[in-house]
Amino acid sequence: MSRWLSILPLAALVALGVLFGAYALHRNPHVEPHALVGKPMPDVTLPSLDDGQPVRLRELTKGGPVLVNFFASWCVPCEVEAPALMKLKAEGVRIVGVAYEDVPPRGSQDAARVFLTRLGDPYMRRLADGDGRAGVEFGVTGVPETYLVGADGTVLDKRSGPLEAADAEALAKRALTAR
């Protein structure tokens, strides 16, 4: 009897190993970074970073394609991409900025405004996603992330990480031709 009791933990461990192994074989462990491309943009309403008034993101596409850029004041790569965003603005690309989880202890809406004052403000509208819900709807895996959304609300492209010159140029060309 005591022999069976000594084998019981080992048997339980083997059973758990088989269970987890079977689960892992039938699950796709990869994040699909472009899962939203080709699909409608999530219909979210966020407060304006400027005055707190609610803004329906989908309404902003009615004037033509827009880039939706998730950024944060605490995000160092966001500082790196700031010149590329300013260049896009200068080329006439419409950009909406979403301050992603810019809340204490990492940041704040005031910190986001200071960030934009210091680096330049490329955005036609500035929105706040303090609780990160819009980021979840979009599938944001980290900031910065940029989505090109067509005038019909369809996500046309997604770029993760700071935009480099080539990325910015490709997005600008696509945004300006999608008008």
Backbone as CSV, one residue per row, in Angstrom:
resi,resn,N_x,N_y,N_z,CA_x,CA_y,CA_z,C_x,C_y,C_z
1,MET,0.818,-1.196,0.000,0.000,0.000,0.000,0.861,1.258,0.000
2,SER,1.894,1.300,0.847,2.752,2.485,0.900,3.523,2.659,-0.403
3,ARG,3.740,1.522,-1.119,4.425,1.604,-2.402,3.551,2.373,-3.403
4,TRP,2.247,2.110,-3.421,1.338,2.802,-4.312,1.232,4.282,-3.970
5,LEU,1.273,4.600,-2.697,1.224,6.000,-2.289,2.463,6.762,-2.722
6,SER,3.601,6.083,-2.779,4.822,6.761,-3.221,4.833,6.985,-4.728
7,ILE,4.112,6.146,-5.478,4.063,6.286,-6.939,2.984,7.285,-7.361
8,LEU,2.004,7.522,-6.520,0.880,8.403,-6.847,1.305,9.814,-7.287
9,PRO,2.219,10.498,-6.595,2.637,11.830,-7.077,3.291,11.780,-8.457
10,LEU,4.072,10.751,-8.707,4.714,10.612,-10.014,3.660,10.388,-11.097
11,ALA,2.662,9.559,-10.822,1.592,9.308,-11.784,0.808,10.581,-12.061
12,ALA,0.530,11.367,-11.022,-0.183,12.636,-11.208,0.638,13.592,-12.063
13,LEU,1.936,13.641,-11.842,2.823,14.506,-12.623,2.843,14.095,-14.089
14,VAL,2.910,12.796,-14.348,2.894,12.297,-15.731,1.553,12.623,-16.381
15,ALA,0.452,12.454,-15.665,-0.874,12.765,-16.211,-0.986,14.244,-16.559
16,LEU,-0.494,15.117,-15.698,-0.509,16.551,-15.990,0.354,16.873,-17.205
17,GLY,1.506,16.226,-17.315,2.380,16.435,-18.470,1.695,16.055,-19.765
18,VAL,0.985,14.920,-19.763,0.259,14.478,-20.948,-0.867,15.468,-21.270
19,LEU,-1.570,15.922,-20.260,-2.668,16.870,-20.450,-2.165,18.188,-21.054
20,PHE,-1.104,18.753,-20.488,-0.547,20.005,-21.022,0.046,19.816,-22.405
21,GLY,0.680,18.672,-22.638,1.242,18.393,-23.962,0.163,18.310,-25.020
22,ALA,-0.942,17.637,-24.719,-2.053,17.525,-25.671,-2.657,18.900,-25.951
23,TYR,-2.772,19.734,-24.921,-3.298,21.083,-25.100,-2.381,21.892,-26.014
24,ALA,-1.089,21.804,-25.788,-0.127,22.589,-26.571,-0.123,22.177,-28.043
25,LEU,-0.372,20.907,-28.329,-0.368,20.445,-29.717,-1.562,20.963,-30.510
26,HIS,-2.646,21.326,-29.830,-3.850,21.778,-30.512,-4.100,23.278,-30.368
27,ARG,-3.081,24.011,-30.031,-3.214,25.448,-29.804,-2.153,26.175,-30.618
28,ASN,-2.544,27.284,-31.253,-1.601,28.094,-32.006,-0.952,29.091,-31.046
29,PRO,0.337,28.926,-30.745,0.975,29.791,-29.752,1.419,31.143,-30.305
30,HIS,1.250,31.364,-31.589,1.757,32.590,-32.197,0.726,33.711,-32.157
31,VAL,1.195,34.880,-31.815,0.362,36.074,-31.889,0.218,36.431,-33.357
32,GLU,-0.970,36.777,-33.779,-1.188,37.175,-35.161,-1.213,38.690,-35.222
33,PRO,-0.059,39.311,-35.490,0.019,40.765,-35.408,-0.826,41.504,-36.434
34,HIS,-1.191,40.849,-37.514,-1.969,41.533,-38.543,-3.386,40.971,-38.643
35,ALA,-3.886,40.419,-37.547,-5.208,39.792,-37.553,-6.317,40.772,-37.922
36,LEU,-6.161,42.040,-37.635,-7.204,43.026,-37.900,-7.159,43.573,-39.331
37,VAL,-6.051,43.368,-40.026,-5.909,43.886,-41.387,-6.951,43.228,-42.294
38,GLY,-7.671,44.079,-43.040,-8.719,43.603,-43.928,-10.079,43.523,-43.260
39,LYS,-10.137,43.845,-41.989,-11.396,43.788,-41.238,-11.798,45.197,-40.809
40,PRO,-13.065,45.358,-40.407,-13.492,46.687,-39.943,-12.747,47.102,-38.671
41,MET,-12.453,48.382,-38.601,-11.834,48.941,-37.403,-12.807,48.788,-36.241
42,PRO,-12.308,48.480,-35.041,-13.211,48.425,-33.890,-13.942,49.751,-33.713
43,ASP,-15.201,49.657,-33.373,-16.031,50.854,-33.196,-15.928,51.296,-31.740
44,VAL,-14.921,52.115,-31.460,-14.685,52.562,-30.085,-14.869,54.075,-29.983
45,THR,-15.268,54.498,-28.806,-15.389,55.914,-28.488,-14.445,56.201,-27.333
46,LEU,-13.594,57.198,-27.518,-12.587,57.542,-26.516,-12.693,59.018,-26.152
47,PRO,-12.272,59.382,-24.941,-12.274,60.801,-24.586,-11.124,61.535,-25.278
48,SER,-11.397,62.770,-25.637,-10.360,63.611,-26.215,-9.307,63.913,-25.149
49,LEU,-8.067,63.870,-25.536,-6.977,64.201,-24.618,-6.994,65.695,-24.292
50,ASP,-7.605,66.480,-25.174,-7.629,67.932,-24.994,-8.713,68.402,-24.023
51,ASP,-9.952,67.900,-24.222,-11.048,68.413,-23.394,-11.923,67.333,-22.758
52,GLY,-11.585,66.072,-22.970,-12.331,64.978,-22.354,-13.632,64.615,-23.049
53,GLN,-14.001,65.344,-24.100,-15.245,65.047,-24.813,-15.112,63.715,-25.559
54,PRO,-16.171,62.892,-25.577,-16.105,61.605,-26.273,-15.993,61.786,-27.781
55,VAL,-15.147,60.978,-28.393,-14.928,61.011,-29.837,-15.063,59.580,-30.353
56,ARG,-15.956,59.394,-31.314,-16.096,58.073,-31.940,-15.024,57.970,-33.021
57,LEU,-14.114,57.047,-32.829,-12.955,56.915,-33.720,-13.377,56.700,-35.167
58,ARG,-14.411,55.930,-35.382,-14.858,55.638,-36.743,-15.304,56.905,-37.485
59,GLU,-15.816,57.887,-36.745,-16.254,59.147,-37.369,-15.077,59.896,-38.003
60,LEU,-13.889,59.694,-37.477,-12.717,60.420,-37.974,-12.259,59.931,-39.345
61,THR,-12.736,58.768,-39.782,-12.347,58.245,-41.096,-13.225,58.802,-42.216
62,LYS,-14.296,59.495,-41.854,-15.216,59.999,-42.886,-14.562,61.008,-43.817
63,GLY,-13.527,61.676,-43.364,-12.826,62.637,-44.202,-11.744,62.003,-45.068
64,GLY,-11.611,60.697,-44.995,-10.584,59.980,-45.762,-9.771,59.100,-44.836
65,PRO,-8.801,58.409,-45.410,-7.997,57.482,-44.608,-7.247,58.199,-43.484
66,VAL,-7.037,57.474,-42.391,-6.269,58.016,-41.270,-5.312,56.953,-40.753
67,LEU,-4.244,57.434,-40.173,-3.362,56.561,-39.401,-3.806,56.688,-37.955
68,VAL,-4.001,55.570,-37.286,-4.304,55.557,-35.862,-3.033,55.076,-35.174
69,ASN,-2.419,55.987,-34.423,-1.128,55.707,-33.796,-1.298,55.617,-32.286
70,PHE,-1.014,54.434,-31.728,-1.033,54.247,-30.282,0.346,54.608,-29.751
71,PHE,0.401,55.538,-28.797,1.660,56.011,-28.231,1.482,56.184,-26.738
72,ALA,2.577,56.493,-26.039,2.506,56.783,-24.602,3.680,57.675,-24.229
73,SER,3.464,58.512,-23.229,4.530,59.427,-22.790,5.697,58.664,-22.172
74,TRP,5.462,57.486,-21.660,6.495,56.675,-21.002,7.209,55.755,-21.982
75,CYS,6.889,55.841,-23.243,7.382,54.919,-24.277,8.586,55.524,-25.010
76,VAL,9.758,54.969,-24.778,10.972,55.470,-25.437,10.916,55.269,-26.957
77,PRO,10.480,54.105,-27.470,10.381,53.969,-28.928,9.413,54.977,-29.568
78,CYS,8.436,55.459,-28.787,7.521,56.477,-29.314,8.271,57.772,-29.599
79,GLU,9.264,58.069,-28.777,10.101,59.252,-29.022,10.905,59.068,-30.301
80,VAL,11.356,57.839,-30.540,12.160,57.546,-31.725,11.343,57.768,-32.999
81,GLU,10.060,57.413,-32.972,9.253,57.539,-34.181,8.667,58.939,-34.386
82,ALA,8.805,59.826,-33.426,8.209,61.162,-33.520,8.601,61.909,-34.802
83,PRO,9.872,61.923,-35.212,10.203,62.633,-36.459,9.510,62.044,-37.689
84,ALA,9.347,60.726,-37.739,8.667,60.099,-38.883,7.198,60.521,-38.918
85,LEU,6.558,60.620,-37.754,5.164,61.054,-37.705,5.033,62.522,-38.122
86,MET,5.987,63.347,-37.692,5.951,64.765,-38.093,6.117,64.897,-39.606
87,LYS,6.938,64.042,-40.198,7.124,64.066,-41.646,5.830,63.659,-42.353
88,LEU,5.159,62.656,-41.820,3.879,62.236,-42.401,2.859,63.367,-42.347
89,LYS,2.820,64.050,-41.223,1.898,65.188,-41.089,2.217,66.246,-42.148
90,ALA,3.508,66.543,-42.340,3.920,67.540,-43.324,3.527,67.136,-44.741
91,GLU,3.410,65.827,-44.989,3.017,65.331,-46.310,1.502,65.288,-46.488
92,GLY,0.771,65.679,-45.451,-0.681,65.732,-45.559,-1.409,64.488,-45.084
93,VAL,-0.695,63.581,-44.435,-1.339,62.379,-43.915,-2.085,62.735,-42.633
94,ARG,-3.310,62.278,-42.532,-4.132,62.519,-41.347,-3.807,61.455,-40.303
95,ILE,-3.436,61.887,-39.096,-3.026,60.964,-38.039,-3.826,61.253,-36.776
96,VAL,-4.332,60.191,-36.176,-5.022,60.272,-34.897,-4.116,59.608,-33.867
97,GLY,-3.838,60.319,-32.789,-3.005,59.772,-31.727,-3.855,59.253,-30.584
98,VAL,-3.524,58.072,-30.103,-4.221,57.488,-28.951,-3.199,57.272,-27.848
99,ALA,-3.327,58.043,-26.772,-2.423,57.903,-25.617,-2.822,56.632,-24.874
100,TYR,-2.039,55.595,-25.067,-2.352,54.251,-24.577,-1.866,54.046,-23.148
101,GLU,-2.796,53.776,-22.252,-2.498,53.497,-20.844,-1.546,54.528,-20.241
102,ASP,-1.746,55.770,-20.599,-0.927,56.859,-20.070,-1.556,57.346,-18.769
103,VAL,-1.440,56.519,-17.753,-2.019,56.770,-16.430,-0.959,56.480,-15.370
104,PRO,-1.146,57.034,-14.156,-0.196,56.747,-13.082,-0.126,55.240,-12.813
105,PRO,0.994,54.715,-12.446,2.208,55.414,-12.045,3.171,55.709,-13.198
106,ARG,2.904,55.161,-14.418,3.848,55.359,-15.515,3.741,56.719,-16.173
107,GLY,2.550,57.250,-16.279,2.355,58.504,-16.993,1.061,59.152,-16.572
108,SER,0.591,60.081,-17.396,-0.677,60.763,-17.139,-1.074,61.484,-18.418
109,GLN,-2.298,61.971,-18.441,-2.710,62.746,-19.604,-1.899,64.020,-19.722
110,ASP,-1.540,64.625,-18.586,-0.667,65.807,-18.621,0.697,65.446,-19.197
111,ALA,1.222,64.285,-18.806,2.517,63.840,-19.334,2.433,63.617,-20.842
112,ALA,1.302,63.102,-21.318,1.120,62.901,-22.758,1.124,64.240,-23.493
113,ARG,0.462,65.243,-22.911,0.454,66.569,-23.545,1.856,67.184,-23.563
114,VAL,2.609,67.018,-22.470,3.990,67.523,-22.416,4.852,66.795,-23.452
115,PHE,4.667,65.493,-23.572,5.376,64.670,-24.558,5.169,65.242,-25.961
116,LEU,3.912,65.568,-26.294,3.610,66.105,-27.622,4.143,67.522,-27.812
117,THR,4.164,68.303,-26.770,4.721,69.651,-26.856,6.225,69.585,-27.094
118,ARG,6.877,68.678,-26.404,8.337,68.551,-26.488,8.802,67.996,-27.833
119,LEU,8.106,66.988,-28.363,8.559,66.310,-29.583,7.858,66.769,-30.852
120,GLY,6.807,67.552,-30.702,5.997,67.956,-31.845,4.723,67.142,-31.864
121,ASP,3.646,67.764,-32.287,2.345,67.111,-32.280,1.910,66.835,-33.717
122,PRO,2.015,65.576,-34.154,1.649,65.245,-35.530,0.171,64.920,-35.711
123,TYR,-0.616,64.971,-34.640,-1.969,64.440,-34.669,-3.029,65.487,-34.982
124,MET,-4.003,65.089,-35.797,-5.163,65.957,-36.035,-6.132,65.853,-34.864
125,ARG,-6.147,64.710,-34.178,-6.936,64.505,-32.957,-6.093,63.680,-31.989
126,ARG,-6.251,63.981,-30.701,-5.535,63.285,-29.634,-6.564,62.677,-28.698
127,LEU,-6.507,61.358,-28.537,-7.476,60.651,-27.714,-6.759,59.932,-26.581
128,ALA,-7.513,59.574,-25.549,-6.935,58.890,-24.394,-7.560,57.508,-24.235
129,ASP,-6.706,56.508,-24.080,-7.143,55.135,-23.810,-6.521,54.711,-22.488
130,GLY,-6.996,55.333,-21.409,-6.408,55.127,-20.091,-6.465,53.703,-19.593
131,ASP,-7.572,53.004,-19.850,-7.691,51.631,-19.345,-7.227,50.589,-20.349
132,GLY,-6.852,51.007,-21.545,-6.318,50.086,-22.547,-7.362,49.269,-23.292
133,ARG,-8.638,49.574,-23.094,-9.688,48.788,-23.765,-9.637,48.921,-25.285
134,ALA,-9.427,50.127,-25.778,-9.337,50.304,-27.233,-8.132,49.545,-27.775
135,GLY,-7.043,49.571,-27.027,-5.865,48.807,-27.433,-6.157,47.326,-27.546
136,VAL,-6.937,46.804,-26.606,-7.326,45.396,-26.670,-8.185,45.139,-27.904
137,GLU,-9.130,46.033,-28.181,-9.994,45.892,-29.357,-9.180,45.880,-30.653
138,PHE,-8.145,46.706,-30.701,-7.294,46.772,-31.891,-6.267,45.638,-31.934
139,GLY,-5.999,45.029,-30.794,-4.984,43.978,-30.739,-3.593,44.534,-30.517
140,VAL,-3.498,45.669,-29.847,-2.196,46.278,-29.578,-1.381,45.338,-28.684
141,THR,-0.165,45.059,-29.109,0.723,44.209,-28.322,1.782,45.028,-27.602
142,GLY,1.880,46.289,-27.920,2.841,47.201,-27.293,2.857,48.493,-28.075
143,VAL,3.366,49.531,-27.454,3.432,50.813,-28.146,4.864,51.074,-28.600
144,PRO,5.024,51.782,-29.687,4.008,52.314,-30.581,3.509,51.264,-31.582
145,GLU,2.261,51.423,-31.971,1.666,50.655,-33.060,0.830,51.605,-33.890
146,THR,0.857,51.401,-35.206,0.179,52.301,-36.125,-0.684,51.493,-37.087
147,TYR,-1.922,51.924,-37.240,-2.879,51.273,-38.130,-3.296,52.251,-39.213
148,LEU,-3.292,51.804,-40.449,-3.840,52.595,-41.547,-5.279,52.143,-41.743
149,VAL,-6.204,53.086,-41.595,-7.634,52.790,-41.701,-8.189,53.562,-42.883
150,GLY,-8.856,52.857,-43.795,-9.447,53.479,-44.965,-10.676,54.281,-44.621
151,ALA,-11.149,55.063,-45.577,-12.318,55.916,-45.374,-13.571,55.097,-45.058
152,ASP,-13.582,53.830,-45.464,-14.738,52.977,-45.178,-14.622,52.283,-43.821
153,GLY,-13.540,52.573,-43.066,-13.363,51.982,-41.750,-12.626,50.666,-41.736
154,THR,-12.125,50.221,-42.882,-11.384,48.970,-42.963,-9.921,49.202,-42.619
155,VAL,-9.358,48.330,-41.800,-7.941,48.414,-41.472,-7.156,47.894,-42.677
156,LEU,-6.339,48.759,-43.255,-5.593,48.424,-44.466,-4.191,47.919,-44.179
157,ASP,-3.611,48.355,-43.054,-2.228,47.972,-42.743,-1.988,48.196,-41.262
158,LYS,-0.973,47.530,-40.750,-0.578,47.701,-39.348,0.937,47.631,-39.274
159,ARG,1.508,48.526,-38.489,2.948,48.522,-38.239,3.175,48.506,-36.735
160,SER,3.971,47.558,-36.278,4.321,47.468,-34.861,5.712,48.031,-34.655
161,GLY,5.895,48.717,-33.554,7.190,49.316,-33.255,7.293,50.697,-33.868
162,PRO,8.416,51.366,-33.592,8.569,52.733,-34.116,8.663,52.742,-35.636
163,LEU,7.955,53.667,-36.245,8.013,53.797,-37.701,9.385,54.294,-38.112
164,GLU,9.962,53.609,-39.065,11.219,54.063,-39.659,10.871,54.794,-40.950
165,ALA,11.839,55.422,-41.554,11.596,56.236,-42.743,10.893,55.447,-43.845
166,ALA,11.347,54.232,-44.115,10.743,53.427,-45.185,9.301,53.059,-44.853
167,ASP,9.034,52.698,-43.598,7.667,52.373,-43.177,6.765,53.588,-43.335
168,ALA,7.249,54.732,-42.880,6.467,55.960,-42.944,6.157,56.319,-44.389
169,GLU,7.131,56.167,-45.252,6.934,56.503,-46.660,5.915,55.567,-47.301
170,ALA,5.994,54.284,-46.993,5.030,53.318,-47.537,3.618,53.611,-47.040
171,LEU,3.487,53.935,-45.764,2.173,54.275,-45.220,1.635,55.564,-45.832
172,ALA,2.508,56.550,-46.010,2.085,57.828,-46.615,1.581,57.613,-48.024
173,LYS,2.320,56.850,-48.789,1.926,56.586,-50.184,0.567,55.873,-50.220
174,ARG,0.418,54.896,-49.350,-0.846,54.137,-49.342,-2.001,55.006,-48.840
175,ALA,-1.750,55.820,-47.823,-2.806,56.681,-47.275,-3.234,57.730,-48.288
176,LEU,-2.273,58.318,-48.980,-2.599,59.396,-49.928,-3.248,58.863,-51.186
177,THR,-2.943,57.617,-51.587,-3.577,57.038,-52.777,-4.936,56.442,-52.456
178,ALA,-5.203,56.151,-51.170,-6.481,55.561,-50.778,-7.586,56.607,-50.689
179,ARG,-7.269,57.866,-50.889,-8.280,58.949,-50.778,-9.274,58.895,-51.871
